């Protein structure tokens, strides 16, 4: 909750104001916004891992289907 609030206050609000304004922001302003977004560290609960980490297809499918215990029922009911 605290992270979401701080992100909205410190990054997202200024991003919306600048990108939806009548005048286009300068390139320097866009770079500053980009830097702010990338500097904001994700909390551990949101950080899913390193983009370079490889996930096997088997692990991914097991994870996806374990989250959908009702899927067989929904498919058979149609």
C-alpha positions as CSV (number, residue, x, y, z in Angstrom):
1,X,0.0,0.0,0.0
2,X,2.7,2.5,1.0
3,X,4.7,1.7,-2.2
4,X,1.6,2.3,-4.4
5,X,0.9,5.6,-2.7
6,X,4.5,6.9,-3.0
7,X,4.7,5.8,-6.7
8,X,1.4,7.6,-7.5
9,X,2.5,10.7,-5.7
10,X,6.2,10.9,-6.8
11,X,6.0,9.5,-10.3
12,X,2.6,8.7,-11.8
13,X,0.9,12.1,-11.1
14,X,3.7,14.1,-12.7
15,X,3.8,11.7,-15.6
16,X,0.0,12.2,-16.3
17,X,0.2,16.0,-15.9
18,X,3.1,16.3,-18.3
19,X,2.1,13.8,-20.9
20,X,-1.6,14.9,-21.1
21,X,-0.9,18.6,-21.1
22,X,-1.8,20.8,-24.1
23,X,1.9,21.3,-24.9
24,X,4.1,18.3,-25.5
25,X,6.9,17.8,-22.9
26,X,10.5,18.3,-23.9
27,X,12.7,15.3,-24.6
28,X,14.6,16.1,-21.4
29,X,11.4,16.0,-19.4
30,X,10.5,12.6,-20.9
31,X,14.0,11.3,-20.0
32,X,13.5,12.6,-16.4
33,X,10.2,10.8,-16.1
34,X,11.8,7.6,-17.5
35,X,14.6,7.8,-15.0
36,X,12.1,8.3,-12.1
37,X,10.1,5.2,-13.2
38,X,13.3,3.1,-13.5
39,X,14.7,4.3,-10.2
40,X,11.6,3.4,-8.2
41,X,12.5,0.0,-6.8
42,X,9.7,-2.6,-6.8
43,X,8.8,-4.1,-3.5
44,X,9.7,-7.8,-3.1
45,X,6.1,-8.9,-3.4
46,X,5.9,-7.4,-6.9
47,X,9.4,-8.2,-8.1
48,X,9.0,-11.5,-9.9
49,X,12.7,-12.0,-10.6
50,X,15.3,-11.2,-13.1
51,X,14.4,-10.8,-16.7
52,X,17.3,-13.0,-17.6
53,X,16.0,-15.9,-15.5
54,X,14.8,-18.8,-17.6
55,X,11.5,-20.4,-16.7
56,X,10.9,-23.8,-18.2
57,X,7.7,-24.3,-20.1
58,X,6.7,-27.2,-17.8
59,X,7.1,-25.0,-14.7
60,X,5.1,-22.2,-16.3
61,X,2.2,-24.4,-17.3
62,X,2.1,-26.2,-13.9
63,X,2.0,-22.8,-12.2
64,X,-0.7,-21.4,-14.5
65,X,-2.9,-24.5,-14.3
66,X,-2.5,-24.8,-10.5
67,X,-4.0,-21.4,-10.2
68,X,-7.1,-22.4,-12.1
69,X,-8.6,-25.4,-10.3
70,X,-12.0,-24.7,-11.8
71,X,-10.9,-24.7,-15.5
72,X,-11.9,-28.3,-16.2
73,X,-15.4,-27.6,-14.8
74,X,-15.8,-24.5,-16.9
75,X,-14.7,-26.2,-20.1
76,X,-16.9,-29.2,-19.5
77,X,-19.9,-27.1,-18.7
78,X,-19.9,-25.3,-22.0
